[in-house]
Amino acid sequence: MTASDMPMSAKQLESIIGAETAAITIWTGAIRAGKTVASVLAFFLGVWRAPGTGIILIVGRTLQTIERNVIELMQDEAIYGPLARQVHHTRGSSTAVILGRTVHLIGANDVGAEAKIRGLTAYLAMVDEATLIPENFWTQLQGRLSVPGARCLATTNPDNPQHYLKKKFIDRAGEPGMDVKVFHFYMDDNPQLGADYIARKKAEFTGVFYKRFIRGEWVAAEGAVFDGFDPDRHMVRWEDLPQMRWILGVGIDHGTTNPTHAVMIGHGVDDVLYCMDEWRYKASNEAVRWSNVQLSQGVRDWIDTAHHPSDNPDHPPKLTGSVVVDSAAADFRVQLKQDGLSSIKANKDVLYGIRTMAALFSADRFKIADRCEELLKEIPAYVWDEKASAEGKDQVVKLNDHGIDAVRYLLVTAERKWRRHIKLGSLPGRQLEDPELEAA
């Protein structure tokens, strides 16, 4: 099968041909724009033409994200035809066999990952979601690509304009000595997307996420994080809550010097997620600060009360969802278990949690009951850290965010359950690996 047989756009074909003659090729731009589809075909061609010397790599944030974002795509016969049958991989293995060649799969989710590739000699590397790769790993990788004709193929969604990939490579493409080609993609460049789908994606993002993931712009995060939150649309009277399909569970942000905040979220019959109720404990002074024993009792007493207007306050229903707790609160989780309440460690991916909440607000799929007073105070005041943005980092100001943390812990950790009914599409940077589900 040749490239002309593939369902590719002119932009995709241009990038595949262009990648043949550059040491580094970067596909950047909007989500669902066909970047990875094109880069994978370029990678297939690179593997086919690779000499016998030099190893071949696929790099991603984790082994699991490589499997989901790259390997599963490569095995899609609807896109790659007979080539897909030449991709062999056992889930969990750090290698794959592609077109008869051994390909090493390397996760690079922290600065220590750079040690994984020291000393090797490489010919071809594909990097998935390059902005999530630490700079020291990227630098080491370029040094390892030392076989004559070696190439690096990288895909990314836009990030902060101060990010190393933007400043040191994308912005310098075309400079003397910089053998870098950059291809910018928009959703209209993907021939597989319909107008209705594109319109729906555009409606799911606001603010910085709209600029990055829809318009493909490298912009800094600034101002309010949840700029799409509108009390008139996203706040409901507790008395007006609809019936729930099920209770998603309880999310808990545990604090010692800070408040401890718990929220309960339900999945409504209208396929909207509702933050139904909250519980919060904040010591008035250090002398009266509660121990974990007291906090456990407080949370459990609250769970055993009525949280929906249809509940019988004298005989409220038992909690059926998961209890998701900050993974750093190990002692508190032990105390809960000793008291008969098992819990799950939270998936704490901050930026992905924020993107998930923002997308739900934008799609009118997440609403908050008015009895969640503390959470409703936090959301409008939740802002990006301007100093961190100037340094190329997306960080929020860590102040009065305990209810927000509790919400994102539960939404992200229990995402597989609610996504069966609420379709948002895949969000950039998503940690697709399974969250840890064993109880403490």
N, C-alpha and C positions, 0 to 999 in steps of 0.2 A: 504494500500500500504506500502511495506517495502522499506528500502534503496536499496535493490538489484534490485528493479523494476525501480529505477531512472537512467537516463543517466549520470552516474557518473564515474569518473576515479578512479584508485586505490589510487592516492594521495588524492582525495577528500574524498573517503570513509575512508581512514586512519585518516584524520583530524576530521571527524565527530565522529568516534569511540573514538579517543584520547580526544576530547572535553568533553566526558562524565565524565572523572575523573580528571579534572583540574579546579581550581577556576577561572583562567583566560586563555582563549585560544585566540591567535592572529593569524589571517591569513594575511600574507604579501606577497608582490612580484609584478610581472608584472601586467599590465592592462589586462583585458579580460582573466584572467587565471583560472576563476572558483572559486575564493575565496568566493564571496558573495553567489553564488549558494550553495556551501557546507555549509557555515555558517548558511544560512536560514534553511536548512534541520536540522542542529543541533539545531537550535532555535525551530523549530516545535517539535522535540523530547523533548526538555526541557519544552515547554509549556504543552505537553501531560502528562509529568511525574511530573509537578509542584504540590507541596502540596497546601492546601487551604490557608496557611498563606504566607505573603510576596507578594508584588506587582511585576508585570512583566513590563519591560520597553523596548522600542526601542529608542535609542538616535542617533541623527544626527546633522548636522550643523544647519538645520532649519526643520520645520515641512514639508515644501515642498520637501526638498531633501529626507526626510524619505519616503514620499509618493511615489516619483519617483524611488528612488534607492532600496527600500525594499518592501513596501506594494505592488506596482505593480508587482514586481518580484514574491512575494509570491502568487499572484492571477493568475499566469501563469500556466494554466492546462497542457501545453505542457511539462513543467518541473516537476511540483509537483502533477499532476493528481488530484484525489479527494481532497487532502489536500487544494488545491487552493480554492475550494468552501467553505472551512471553515474559510475564511478570509473575514471579513465584516468591511467596513470602509466608512464613509461619508467624502468626500474631505473637508479639512479644520478643521475637528474634531481632538481634541487632544487625542482621544482614538480609539482603534480598538477592535473588538472581534475576537479572533483567537482560534479555537478549543473550543469555548464556554467560554474562559477566557477573561476578560477585560485586554487589554494591553495599557499602557500609552505611548504616543509619545511625546518626549521631545526634543526641539531644544536647542542646546548649542553652540551658535555662539559668545559668548563673556564671559569675566570673571564673569559678573553678573549673568550668567545662573546658577551658582552653587547654588544660593538661591532656585531654583525650586525644588531641591530634598532634602533640609535640613529636617530632622525629619522623613523621610519615612523609612520603612523597606522593603527591596527588596529581592526577591529570584533569579530572572533571568533578565539579561540585555543584549541586543544586541546593539553594537556600530558600526555605519556605518562611514567609513572614520575617523578613530580614531585620526590620526595626526592633524585633523582640530578641535578637541575638546580641549578647554583650560585645562591646567594641573590641576587647582584647581577644575574644575568640575570632571575630571577623578578621582582625589584623593577622593573627597566627595562621588562619586559613589561607589568606592571600599569599603568605610566605611559603606555605606547604605546596601550593599549586606551582610546582617548579619544573615539571616535564615540558619540553618544548611543545608549544601549542595549547598549553593548559588553559582551561576556561572556568569561570564561575558564573552561574545563572541564578539570579535572585529575584524573588517577588516580594512586594510589600504594599501595604496600604499606607497612605500618608500619615505622618506623625508631626511632632513639634519641628518647626523649621530649624531649630538649633541642634537637632539630632545629628550624630556623627555621620550617618549614611547620607544625609542631605548635604551637609556642609563640606564633607571631605571627598564625596564621590559624585553624587548627582549634580551638584552645582559646578563641579569641575570637569564634567564630561566635555570632551573636545579640547581641553587644554593640552599643550605639548607634553608628552610623556604620560598622559592619562589615557590608557587604552580602555575607555569606558563608554558604553552606549546605554542610553536611557530611553525607554518607550513609555509614554503616558497614555493611559487608557480611561475611557468613560463607559458607562453602561451601554450607550448606543453603539459601542464598538463590538458588543457581543451579539452575534446574529441569532443566538438561541433565546434571547429575552424578548417577550412581548411588551407592548405599550402598557398594558394593565399592570404587569409585574413591576415595571420600572416606576410607574406612578405610585404603586403600593410601597416600594422601597423608599421612595422620596418622602413619603408621609411618615415613615417610621423614625426619622432622625431629625434632630433640631440642633441649633447652635454649632459648636465646634465639630460635632460628629457629622452633621449634615455637610459642612464645608469639606471635611476630610473624606468621608466615605461615599458621598454622592457627587460632589463637585471635584473631588480628587485634589484638593488644595492642601499644602503643607502650612498649617496655621497653628498658632499657639493657643492653648486653652486659657481662657480668661473669663472673668465675670461669674455669674451664677452657673452652677453645675447643671441644675435642673431648670433651665430657662424655659422649658416647655410646660412646666407645672402651672396649672390654672385652677385656683380653688373652686371656681364656678363649674369646672368640668370634672375635677379630680377629687373633690371632697363631697361626701354624702352624709346625710343625717343617719346616725346609727339606727334610728327607728325605721328608716327606709331601706335597710339592707335587704337584698333579695335572698331567696333561699340558696343554700350552698350545695353544689354537687358533692363536695367533700372539704374537709379541713386540710390544707396543705401542711400545716404544722405550726410550731412555735420557733421563732428565732430569738437567740439571747446573746446580747453583748455584755459580757461580764466585766465589772469594774471593782477595783479595790479602793483606790483614792477617787476614781471617777464613778459616775452612776452606773448601776446595772439596769439594763433596759430589755424588756421582752415584748415581742409582738406576736399576734396570732393572725395568720392569713388564710382566707378561705377562697375556694374556686366557685364563683357564682354560677347559677344555672344559665346566666347570660354570657358565659365564657369570659367574664371579667374577674381578675383577681382583686380581692378586697382585704385591706388591712383592717380587720374587724375591731381589734382591741389592743391595748398596750398596758404594760405594767412597768413601773420605774421606781427604783429606790436610790435616793441620794442622801447621804448622811449630812446632817446640818452642821456637824463638826466632827473632828477626828475621834473625840471621846465616845461618840455614840455610833461609830461605824459598825455595820453588821459584819459578822463572821460568815464564812461560807455555809455554815449550818443554818444560820438565820436567813441568808439569801435563798438557800434551797427551800426552806419552809415557806418563805414569801412567794416564790415563783410557783410552787406546787399548790399553795392555797389559792392563788390567782387562777391557775389552770382549772381548778375544780369549781370555778364560778360560771355564771351564764355569760356568754360572749356574743350571742345573737338574740335579737328581739323575740324570736320564737322559742328560745330556750326556757324551760321551767326553772326559775331561780332556786327552787327548793330541791330539784333533782336534775341538775344540768347534765348533758351527755358527757361521756368520757372522751378524752382527747384521742383521736384516731390517727393523726398525722405524726410526723417526726419532730423531735426536739433537736434543734441544730444550735450548737454552741461554739463560740470562738475557740479555735483549736489551741490557743495559748492558755486557756483557762483549764488546764489539766486537773488541778486540785478541785475546782468547782464541779467538773464533770464526774470525778470520783465521788464527791459528796452526793450529787444527784443520784448516782447509781446506788450508793449505800442506802439512800432514802427511797429506793424503788422506782426511780425514773431514769431510764436509759436515754442516752443522747448520741448524736452524730457530730463528728468534727466538721466545722464549716469549711467550705471552699472560700478562701479569702482573697481571690483575685479581685483587687479593688477596681481597676479600670473596667474589667469585664462586667463586674457587678453594677457599676455606674452606667455603662452603656445599656445593660439590660433594663435597668429601672427607667432610664431616659426613653428607650424605645417603647416600653410599655405605656409610659405616660403619653408619648406622642400618638400612639395607636389607640388611646383611651381604653387600655386593657388593664390598668391598675388604678384603683381608687382607694381613698382612705376615709374611714368613718370619723365623724367629728369628735368622738370620744378619745381619739388618739391625739390629744392636745399637744404633748411634747414633741411627737414626730412632726406634726403640722407646723410647729414653730421652727424646727430644724431645717426643713427642706428649703424655704426661701433664703436662708442664711448660709447655705452650703455653697462655698465658692472655691474657685481654683486658686492655687498659691502662685501669685505673680512672680515671686522671686524664683521659685522652682522652674516656672515656665521660661524665664530668661536664661536658665541654665540648660534648657532642652529637656526638661522633665515634666511629665503630666502628674501633678500631685494636687491634692486638695488640702485646704487648711484644716488641720486636725483640731477642731473646736466644736463642741456641741453637736456631735454626729453619732451619738450612741444608738438612737432609734434607727437612723439610716443604716448603720452597720448591721443592726439586728435584721432589718428588712432584706438587705442584699445577701446576708449569710443564708437566709432561708430560700430566697428566690433562686439563687444560683445553685445551691446544693440540691434542692428539690426540683430543678429545672426539667428533668426528663418527664416528671409527672405532669406538670401543667402544659408543657409544649405539645403534648398529644392533642390538645384541644385549641391552644392559642398559638397561631402561626406567626412568627416574626422573621423567619428565615435565619440563616447562620449569621451571627454577629462577629465582626473582626476581632481577632485576638482571643477567640473563645478557647478555653481550656477544655478540650474534648475528652480528656482522660476521665475515667470514673472517679468520683470523689470517694474518699475513704468512708466506708459505711459501718465498720465494726464499732461496737459500743465499747466504752472504756471499761 
